[in-house]
Amino acid sequence: MLIIYLYIFKQQLCLYIFIKYLYRTKHASDFITQSEFSNWLLKVGNRTVPILNDIDNIIDLPPDIVLPSTSLQDFISIVYPNLLFLFETPELLLEHAILVPRNKHVNEINDIIIESLPTTIIHSFSADTLDPASTSFTQLNLFPVELLNSFTPSGFPPHDLKLKVGSPILLLCNINQEQGLCNGTCLICKAIHKRVLEAEFLQGLRVHTRILLPRISFSPKPGDLPFKFIRCQFPVMPAFAMSINKSQEQTLKYVGIDLREPVFSHGQLYIALSRAIDRKNISILLPSNKTDNINNQTTNIVYPEVFDY
């Protein structure tokens, strides 16, 4: 009997040592892979990664972070697997985000995700008016309210703000920095009223603190439009997808990068790639018109002269 026990113990000990060996080998391999990716990412940031086309600043992407599919729906499903479960677990939901260079794709993706969720969409419409201090009588007739509603300048919430209770929202301006209500802060929408939104922090020092967000006035920067108008709207937008520029304050576990249209300004690709804490959780969507031999390539815009100042 003792011999049998010793034999079983020996087998279990060997199995334990073997598992530990596999665990260490796996993590050593992961460390090397992550280290190589970090070095490559630094080269992306300082423009020392090999350029394949100087005119368009084309670079190769690591093939393991590029999706073989060019379907937007597949892309969303990979970044937000089991979306209904995540929607019911907001702490986990805020660990996911899709980053996009241009706002038109941000709105497209947010609309797709919001419409796929089971609860009712609540529409909050803005009040748009021409600025009376800088508007002539002729302009009042040239720019009707319906035209103003169609504009969404950079940094503005949309005229038709579509939200669902429980969805993540992104602050679009600084409201109270001491209370953590800063441009780019992510919150969870808890209730939607006519004049205020109830939202809750799920990260940082004010976790589980509820706040009220009123409607505020937005005005475009001088020169953005040939006229000046004022939009009164809640200072938020859905945060399933966000622009790369708005993501600079975020640290995420799961990042999708929509590069159907390439980045267009300095350092955007580096910012997007560096939001994730692990390369294994980065997924990149490239345009469907890419041919097989250039399917892992995209634009990287970096101005080296910026580093001289």
ABEGO torsion letter per residue (X at the ends): XAAAAAAAAAAAAAAAAAAAAAAAAAAAAAAAAAAAAAAAAAAAAAGABBBABAAAGBBBBBAAABBABABAAAAAAAABBGAAAAAABAAAAAABBBBBABAAAAAAAAAAAAAABABBBBBBBBBBBBBAAABBAAAAAABBAAAAAABBBBGBBBABBBBBBGBBBBBABBABAAAGBBBGBBBBBABBBAABBBBBBABEAABGBBBBBBBBBBBBBBGABABBBBBBBBABBBAABBBAAAAAABBBABBBBBAABBBABBGAAAAAAAABABAAABBBBBBAABBAAAAABBBBBBBAAAAAX
